[in-house]
C-alpha cells in the first residue's frame, strides 16, 4: 500500500506529474490517474456542480473543474498547491470528519 507524504507537493511537482501522465498516454500507456480522469470527464458535464474531491492533493483535476465553473472542495491532510476562486481547500484528517469515534475505529 502506498502512503502519502505529509510534506505538501509544490505546484511544479504537481504539474510535472501531469505532464508525465500526458506523455505516457501519448505513447499508448495509461497512468494511475487516467481512469479517474476519464470517469470524471465523462460524468461531470453540463450544469455547474458542487464537487468534493477527497485526497485530491496530487491531482490537477480539482483545478480543471474549478476553472470550468464548478464549485470544488478539496479535502486532504496536505495543502493543495493551486488556487482559484471556485476552489476551496479543507485540510484535515478524514476519519474525524466522517465520525466522532476515536482514530483507532477507522481501519482499512
C-alpha positions as a printed Julia matrix, in Angstrom:
108×3 Matrix{Float64}:
   0.0    0.0     0.0
   1.36   3.4    -0.97
   1.43   6.0     1.78
   1.09   9.69    1.09
   3.82  12.05    2.09
   2.9   14.54    4.82
   5.04  17.13    3.03
   2.96  19.14    0.56
   3.91  18.92   -3.08
   4.93  22.1    -4.82
   3.0   23.42   -7.81
   5.89  22.39  -10.04
   5.77  18.75   -8.81
   2.03  18.5    -9.42
   2.41  19.97  -12.9
   5.37  17.71  -13.73
   3.29  14.66  -12.73
   0.53  15.9   -15.03
   2.99  16.29  -17.92
   4.32  12.77  -17.28
   0.76  11.39  -17.23
   0.04  13.0   -20.59
   3.35  11.82  -22.09
   2.65   8.22  -21.03
  -0.77   8.44  -22.64
   0.64   9.81  -25.94
   2.74   6.66  -26.27
  -0.22   4.35  -25.63
   0.24   3.8   -21.91
  -2.1    4.64  -19.06
  -1.12   6.14  -15.73
  -2.89   5.56  -12.43
  -4.83   8.81  -12.79
  -6.19   8.11  -16.29
  -9.12   6.01  -15.09
 -10.08   8.73  -12.61
  -9.76  11.48  -15.22
 -11.73   9.56  -17.86
 -14.56   8.83  -15.41
 -14.71  12.44  -14.21
 -14.68  13.95  -17.71
 -17.47  11.59  -18.85
 -19.71  12.22  -15.84
 -19.13  15.82  -14.77
 -20.67  17.76  -17.64
 -23.27  20.42  -18.23
 -24.58  22.48  -15.34
 -22.45  23.89  -12.57
 -21.95  21.31   -9.81
 -20.62  21.23   -6.26
 -17.77  18.7    -6.26
 -15.95  17.17   -3.28
 -12.52  15.68   -4.03
 -11.14  13.68   -1.12
  -7.36  13.19   -1.22
  -7.09  15.4    -4.31
  -3.78  16.99   -3.43
  -1.83  15.12   -6.12
  -4.22  15.95   -8.96
  -4.92  18.93  -11.17
  -8.47  17.65  -11.73
  -9.98  19.88   -9.0
  -8.39  22.92  -10.63
  -9.66  21.89  -14.09
 -13.25  21.67  -12.82
 -12.94  24.9   -10.81
 -11.81  26.7   -13.96
 -14.82  25.19  -15.78
 -17.1   26.98  -13.29
 -17.88  24.18  -10.85
 -17.62  24.8    -7.11
 -14.87  22.38   -5.98
 -13.82  21.47   -2.44
 -10.56  19.53   -1.93
 -10.31  17.68    1.37
  -6.83  16.36    2.18
  -4.44  16.25    5.09
  -1.9   18.03    2.88
  -2.37  21.54    1.48
  -3.46  21.84   -2.16
  -0.87  23.9    -4.04
  -3.22  25.56   -6.56
  -5.61  28.5    -6.04
  -8.82  29.54   -7.8
 -11.95  31.49   -6.73
 -14.13  28.35   -7.25
 -11.75  26.14   -5.27
 -11.99  25.61   -1.51
  -9.31  23.62    0.31
 -10.0   21.96    3.65
  -7.02  20.45    5.38
  -7.71  17.74    7.93
  -7.89  14.05    8.76
 -10.87  12.4     7.02
 -11.77   9.95    9.76
 -12.57  12.8    12.15
 -14.82  14.41    9.58
 -16.7   11.15    9.0
 -17.13  10.11   12.59
 -16.64  11.38   16.12
 -15.3    7.98   17.17
 -11.63   7.57   18.14
  -8.97   7.26   15.46
  -8.47   3.53   16.05
 -12.07   2.97   14.89
 -11.05   3.9    11.34
  -9.32   0.87    9.86
  -8.61  -0.14    6.3
